[in-house]
Amino acid sequence: MSPSARHNALVTNPAPGPNVPEITTSPLLEAYFGRRPERLPVWFMRQAGRSLPEYRAAREGVAMLDSCLRPELAAEITLQPVRRHGVDAAIFFSDIVVPLKLAGVDVEIVPGVGPVVAEPVRTRADVDRLVEHRPGDHAAITEAVRLTVAELGPTPLIGFAGAPFTLAAYLVEGRPSRDHLAARTMMHADPEAWRHLMRWTADITGAFLRAQVLAGARAAQLFDSWAGALSLNDYATHAAPFSARALSKVRDLGVPVIHFGTGTSELLVAMRDVGVDVIGVDYRLPLDEASRRLGGTTPLQGNIDPALLAAPWEVLEAHVRAVVQAGRAAPAHVVNLGHGVPPTTDPAVLTRVVELVHSL
């Protein structure tokens, strides 16, 4: 089924997957399925994070990946911004490298640095050793989702996973990188090794996303942090087929799928065409232009500039109103940031943005 045909089928008959509770009054799901709800929905990427004092208290003394794998703690952190801000969705608290950790890869999140892989994957032999790792036990993830959904009531939970290219980039580079030269070199210098690596990352991140949906998530977001480092041709050839492979793991479950990347204004059509229902747009491209590029048929998510969260309220309010107006060009719109919540953000500002969006 083509992406557009699949989208039309889902809008007509948005049947939930196994073990997924029926939610019929969610503005978020209405928008994701391409309809304009009475209330404009809003949530924020990284809404559960360092900007919240309750998050810092809950995480005190607990390493990041450990907090993702403690079900009660992960559920509590996921719920915190819903309680505080009244957003229209919870986003599952996790990290894109959790599937690597579950598969037995030696990876840690180093404060001030980000994900660091102990043994970077640079050669075909490295890839061959890596792919011997099988997807790990998702029991902690499914329990955290179950606990979260039990507390959310009518608010839907969005499942979360990193796209195969971003996972592969971390594995090859060994840590965050500005230009991902080593990863981009491998895809051209040894394309067979690259494809082998990407098939593996697609399968483990797809399994991770599927586990969340089966446990109760009502939508699924694939986050490609580093896709903006690629040209359109490289993305279409060396990344998009594997994002499609990852998403094939949830396509039979009937939930809407959102695809987001940073610096991806030139990739939006290719990202949509891997088989998703909603495109997240970062802060660099106005939503009306994004909708034009996508043919005016794709629901959009975004794209408040996170930098303006620290601006005077009158500046931020005008910007939010402009984003909402630009979003009217799309068939449906979920208000979000054009990237994640900065850790220095005043939580009261986010609550005020939610109230403003709901009033429009």
C-alpha positions in Angstrom: 0.0 0.0 0.0 1.3 3.4 -0.9 1.8 6.0 1.9 -1.1 8.1 0.7 -3.4 5.1 0.4 -2.4 3.9 3.8 -3.1 7.4 5.2 -6.5 7.5 3.6 -7.3 4.0 5.0 -6.3 5.0 8.5 -8.3 8.2 8.4 -11.4 6.2 7.4 -10.8 3.4 9.9 -8.3 4.2 12.6 -8.5 0.8 14.3 -6.2 0.4 17.4 -3.6 -2.3 17.5 -3.6 -5.2 20.0 -3.8 -4.2 23.7 -4.2 -0.5 22.7 -7.1 1.2 24.6 -9.7 2.9 22.4 -9.6 6.7 22.7 -12.3 8.5 20.7 -12.1 12.0 22.1 -8.5 12.9 21.6 -7.8 16.1 19.6 -4.3 14.8 19.0 -5.4 11.6 17.3 -8.0 13.5 15.3 -5.3 15.8 14.0 -2.9 12.9 13.3 -5.6 11.2 11.3 -6.0 14.3 9.2 -9.0 15.9 10.7 -9.3 19.3 12.3 -10.5 18.9 16.0 -12.4 21.5 17.8 -9.4 22.2 20.1 -6.0 22.7 18.5 -3.7 20.0 20.1 -0.3 20.8 21.5 2.6 18.9 23.1 6.4 19.5 23.3 9.3 17.4 22.3 11.5 16.9 25.5 8.6 18.1 27.6 9.6 15.5 30.2 13.1 16.8 31.0 15.5 19.0 32.7 13.3 22.1 32.6 11.0 20.5 35.2 12.1 20.6 38.9 10.1 17.5 39.6 12.1 15.7 36.8 15.4 16.7 38.4 14.2 15.5 41.8 13.1 12.2 40.4 16.3 11.6 38.4 18.7 12.7 41.3 21.5 10.2 41.5 20.1 8.0 38.7 22.0 7.7 35.4 20.0 8.6 32.3 19.8 5.1 30.7 19.1 3.6 34.1 16.1 6.0 34.5 14.8 4.9 31.1 14.9 1.2 32.2 13.2 1.6 35.6 9.5 1.2 34.7 8.1 3.2 37.7 10.5 6.0 37.2 10.1 6.2 33.4 6.3 6.2 33.8 6.5 9.0 36.5 8.7 11.2 34.3 6.4 10.6 31.3 3.4 11.8 33.3 5.0 14.9 34.9 4.5 17.3 32.0 0.9 16.1 31.4 0.0 17.0 35.0 1.8 20.3 35.0 1.1 21.7 31.5 -2.2 20.1 30.4 -0.7 19.0 27.1 -2.7 16.8 24.7 -0.2 13.9 24.6 2.5 12.2 26.7 5.7 11.3 24.9 7.3 8.1 26.3 10.4 9.0 28.3 13.3 7.2 26.7 16.4 7.8 24.6 17.2 6.8 21.1 20.1 4.7 22.2 18.0 2.5 24.6 17.5 -0.2 21.9 21.3 -0.3 21.6 21.7 -0.8 25.3 19.1 -3.5 25.4 20.9 -5.3 22.6 24.0 -5.4 24.6 26.0 -2.6 23.0 28.3 -0.8 25.4 26.8 2.7 25.2 26.4 5.3 27.9 25.1 8.9 28.0 27.9 11.1 29.3 26.7 14.3 30.9 27.6 17.3 28.8 28.6 15.0 25.8 25.7 12.7 24.9 25.7 9.1 23.8 29.2 7.5 23.8 29.8 4.1 22.2 32.8 2.3 23.8 33.7 0.5 20.5 32.8 2.5 17.4 31.8 0.5 14.3 34.3 1.5 11.6 34.9 -1.6 9.5 33.0 -4.5 7.9 34.4 -6.8 10.6 33.1 -4.4 13.2 29.6 -4.5 11.6 29.7 -8.3 11.4 30.4 -8.4 15.2 27.7 -5.9 16.0 24.9 -7.6 14.1 25.4 -10.7 16.2 23.6 -8.8 19.0 19.9 -9.5 18.9 17.1 -7.1 20.1 17.1 -7.2 23.9 14.3 -7.9 26.4 11.7 -5.1 26.2 10.0 -6.1 29.5 11.0 -2.9 31.3 9.8 -0.8 28.3 6.4 -2.5 28.1 5.9 -2.3 31.8 6.7 1.4 31.8 4.2 2.0 29.0 1.5 -0.1 30.8 2.0 1.9 34.0 1.9 5.2 32.1 -1.3 4.4 30.1 -3.1 3.3 33.2 -2.6 6.8 34.6 -3.1 8.9 31.5 -6.9 8.3 31.1 -8.0 9.9 27.8 -4.6 11.5 27.0 -2.8 9.4 24.4 0.8 8.2 24.8 3.2 8.6 21.9 5.8 5.9 21.4 9.3 7.1 20.6 12.3 5.7 18.7 15.4 6.9 16.9 15.6 6.5 13.1 18.2 3.9 11.8 20.5 6.6 10.3 20.8 8.4 13.6 21.5 5.2 15.5 24.1 4.2 12.8 25.7 7.6 13.0 26.3 7.2 16.8 27.6 3.7 16.3 30.1 4.8 13.6 31.2 8.1 15.1 31.2 6.8 18.7 29.7 10.0 20.0 27.8 13.1 18.8 29.3 14.7 15.7 28.7 18.0 13.8 29.1 16.5 10.3 29.1 12.7 10.7 32.0 12.3 8.3 32.8 8.8 9.4 29.2 7.6 8.9 28.9 9.3 5.5 32.2 7.9 4.4 31.2 4.3 5.3 27.9 4.6 3.3 29.9 5.4 0.2 33.2 3.5 0.8 31.6 0.2 1.8 28.0 0.3 0.9 27.4 -3.3 1.6 28.7 -2.9 5.2 26.6 0.2 5.5 23.4 -1.6 4.4 24.2 -4.5 6.8 24.5 -2.0 9.6 21.4 -0.1 8.7 19.3 -3.3 8.4 20.3 -4.1 12.0 19.6 -0.7 13.4 16.2 -0.7 11.6 15.3 -4.0 13.1 16.2 -3.2 16.7 14.6 0.3 16.7 11.5 -1.0 14.9 11.2 -3.8 17.5 11.6 -1.1 20.3 8.8 1.0 18.8 6.5 -2.0 18.2 6.9 -3.0 21.9 5.6 0.4 23.0 2.6 0.3 20.7 1.6 -3.2 21.7 1.8 -2.1 25.3 -0.6 0.8 24.8 1.0 3.7 22.9 -1.5 5.3 20.5 0.9 6.9 18.1 4.6 6.4 17.2 7.2 9.0 16.4 10.5 8.2 14.6 13.1 10.9 15.4 16.0 11.3 13.0 18.3 13.7 14.8 21.1 13.7 12.2 19.3 13.2 8.9 19.9 16.8 8.1 23.6 16.0 7.5 22.6 14.1 4.4 21.9 15.3 0.8 18.6 14.4 -0.6 20.1 11.8 -2.8 22.1 10.2 0.1 19.0 10.3 2.3 16.8 8.7 -0.4 19.4 6.0 -1.2 21.2 5.2 2.1 18.7 6.1 4.9 15.0 6.2 3.7 14.7 2.5 2.9 15.8 1.6 6.4 13.4 4.1 8.1 10.7 2.4 6.0 12.0 -1.0 7.3 11.8 0.2 10.9 8.3 1.5 10.5 7.1 -1.7 8.9 7.3 -3.1 12.4 4.3 -1.0 13.5 2.4 -0.5 10.2 0.0 -3.3 10.9 -1.0 -1.9 14.3 -3.2 0.9 13.0 -1.6 3.8 14.9 -0.5 7.1 13.2 3.2 7.5 12.6 5.0 10.9 12.9 8.5 11.5 11.4 10.7 14.3 12.6 14.2 15.4 11.9 16.3 18.5 12.4 17.7 20.4 9.4 15.5 18.4 7.1 13.6 21.0 5.1 14.9 19.6 1.8 14.1 16.0 2.8 10.4 16.4 3.9 8.9 14.6 0.9 11.3 11.8 1.1 10.7 11.5 4.8 6.9 11.4 4.3 7.3 8.8 1.6 8.9 6.2 3.8 5.3 5.6 5.0 4.3 8.0 7.6 1.1 10.0 8.4 2.4 13.1 9.9 5.6 15.2 9.3 7.2 17.1 12.1 8.8 20.4 10.8 11.7 22.0 12.6 11.9 25.8 13.3 13.8 26.6 10.1 10.9 26.3 7.6 7.4 28.0 7.9 4.6 25.5 8.1 2.8 26.9 5.1 5.9 26.4 2.9 6.3 22.9 4.4 2.7 22.1 3.5 3.2 23.4 -0.1 6.3 21.2 -0.5 4.3 18.2 0.7 1.4 18.9 -1.7 -1.0 20.2 0.9 -2.1 16.7 1.9 0.0 15.8 4.9 -0.8 16.7 8.6 2.0 18.7 10.2 3.5 19.0 13.6 5.5 21.9 14.8 7.2 24.4 14.8 7.7 27.0 17.5 11.3 28.1 17.7 12.7 26.9 21.1 14.8 30.0 21.3 11.8 32.2 21.7 10.7 30.4 24.9 13.1 32.7 26.7 11.9 35.9 24.8 9.4 38.4 26.3 5.9 37.0 26.4 4.6 39.4 23.7 7.3 38.2 21.3 6.6 34.6 22.0 2.8 35.1 21.8 3.1 36.7 18.4 5.3 33.9 17.2 2.9 31.2 18.4 0.0 32.9 16.7 2.0 33.1 13.5 2.9 29.4 13.7 -0.8 28.5 14.2 -1.8 30.7 11.3 0.8 29.1 9.0 -0.3 25.7 10.1 -3.8 26.4 8.7 -2.3 25.6 5.3 -2.1 21.9 6.3 -5.1 19.6 6.5 -4.4 19.3 10.2 -1.8 20.7 12.7 -0.4 19.6 16.0 1.4 22.5 17.7 4.9 21.6 19.0 8.4 23.0 19.1 10.7 22.9 16.1 13.1 20.9 18.3 13.1 20.0 22.0 12.5 22.0 25.1 15.8 23.7 26.2 16.7 22.7 29.8 16.8 26.4 30.9 13.1 26.9 30.0 10.8 28.3 32.6 8.0 25.6 33.0 5.5 28.4 33.5 6.1 29.6 30.0 5.2 26.2 28.5 2.0 26.1 30.5 1.1 29.5 29.2 1.8 28.5 25.6 -0.5 25.5 26.1 -3.3 27.8 27.4 -2.7 30.2 24.4 -2.9 27.4 21.8 -6.0 25.9 23.4 -7.6 29.4 23.2 -7.0 29.8 19.5 
